[in-house]
Amino acid sequence: MKIYQSRSFEKKVKKFNEHEKHELDNEIKQIIQNPSIGSEKKGDLRGIFVHKFNLQNRMYLLAYRFIREESLELIMLGPHENYYRDLKTYLKNR
């Protein structure tokens, strides 16, 4: 399976330390093994899945979607505050 990262996702991951990156990699591996681990959104965000997990005692959300059946696109990563508003804005301006 090919994995693509959006520009927004790359910028956020650059700020993480090595331990946080390792934890994030484990979460991404879980998504690959069980694609339905995240919940599919409705309405404006149809087709987008969001996986919630804890990182350094803080809740993070990871938005992703499948491109055909063989590719995974990691769209956005961030804390819950204003996450869905920012996600809608990002997808609208793409």
C-alpha positions as CSV (number, residue, x, y, z in Angstrom):
1,M,0.0,0.0,0.0
2,K,1.3,3.4,-1.0
3,I,1.1,6.2,1.6
4,Y,0.9,9.8,0.6
5,Q,1.2,12.8,3.0
6,S,-0.4,16.2,2.5
7,R,1.6,19.3,2.9
8,S,-0.3,20.1,6.1
9,F,0.5,16.7,7.6
10,E,4.2,17.0,6.7
11,K,4.5,20.4,8.4
12,K,2.9,19.1,11.6
13,V,5.1,16.0,11.8
14,K,8.3,18.0,11.3
15,K,7.7,19.6,14.7
16,F,7.5,16.2,16.5
17,N,10.4,14.7,18.4
18,E,11.7,11.2,17.7
19,H,9.5,9.6,20.4
20,E,6.4,11.3,19.1
21,K,7.2,10.3,15.5
22,H,7.6,6.6,16.6
23,E,4.2,6.7,18.3
24,L,2.7,8.3,15.2
25,D,4.2,5.5,13.0
26,N,2.6,2.9,15.3
27,E,-0.8,4.6,14.8
28,I,-0.4,4.7,11.1
29,K,0.5,1.0,11.1
30,Q,-2.7,0.3,13.0
31,I,-4.7,2.2,10.3
32,I,-3.0,0.1,7.6
33,Q,-3.8,-3.2,9.4
34,N,-7.4,-2.2,10.2
35,P,-8.6,0.6,7.9
36,S,-11.9,0.9,9.7
37,I,-10.2,1.9,13.0
38,G,-11.2,5.5,12.3
39,S,-14.7,6.8,12.0
40,E,-16.0,7.9,8.6
41,K,-17.4,11.4,8.6
42,K,-20.6,12.6,7.1
43,G,-21.8,15.6,5.1
44,D,-19.0,17.9,3.9
45,L,-16.3,15.4,5.0
46,R,-17.8,12.3,3.4
47,G,-15.1,9.9,2.5
48,I,-12.7,11.2,5.2
49,F,-11.9,9.0,8.2
50,V,-10.6,10.3,11.5
51,H,-8.6,8.2,14.0
52,K,-8.3,9.5,17.5
53,F,-5.4,8.6,19.7
54,N,-3.4,9.9,22.7
55,L,0.1,11.3,22.2
56,Q,2.0,12.7,25.2
57,N,-1.2,12.8,27.3
58,R,-2.9,14.8,24.6
59,M,-5.7,13.7,22.3
60,Y,-4.7,13.9,18.6
61,L,-6.9,13.4,15.5
62,L,-5.5,12.0,12.3
63,A,-7.6,12.5,9.1
64,Y,-7.0,10.1,6.2
65,R,-8.8,8.7,3.1
66,F,-8.3,5.9,0.7
67,I,-7.4,6.6,-2.9
68,R,-8.8,3.7,-4.8
69,E,-8.0,0.6,-2.7
70,E,-4.2,0.5,-2.8
71,S,-3.3,4.0,-1.5
72,L,-3.7,5.9,1.7
73,E,-3.5,9.7,2.0
74,L,-2.7,11.2,5.4
75,I,-4.5,14.5,5.2
76,M,-4.2,16.3,8.6
77,L,-3.0,15.8,12.1
78,G,-3.7,18.0,15.1
79,P,-5.4,18.4,18.5
80,H,-9.1,18.4,18.8
81,E,-9.5,22.2,19.2
82,N,-10.9,23.7,15.9
83,Y,-9.7,20.5,14.1
84,Y,-12.8,19.9,12.0
85,R,-13.1,23.6,11.1
86,D,-9.5,23.6,9.9
87,L,-9.9,20.3,8.1
88,K,-12.9,21.7,6.1
89,T,-11.0,24.8,5.3
90,Y,-8.0,22.8,4.1
91,L,-10.0,20.5,1.9
92,K,-12.0,23.4,0.5
93,N,-8.8,25.4,-0.5
94,R,-7.1,22.4,-2.1
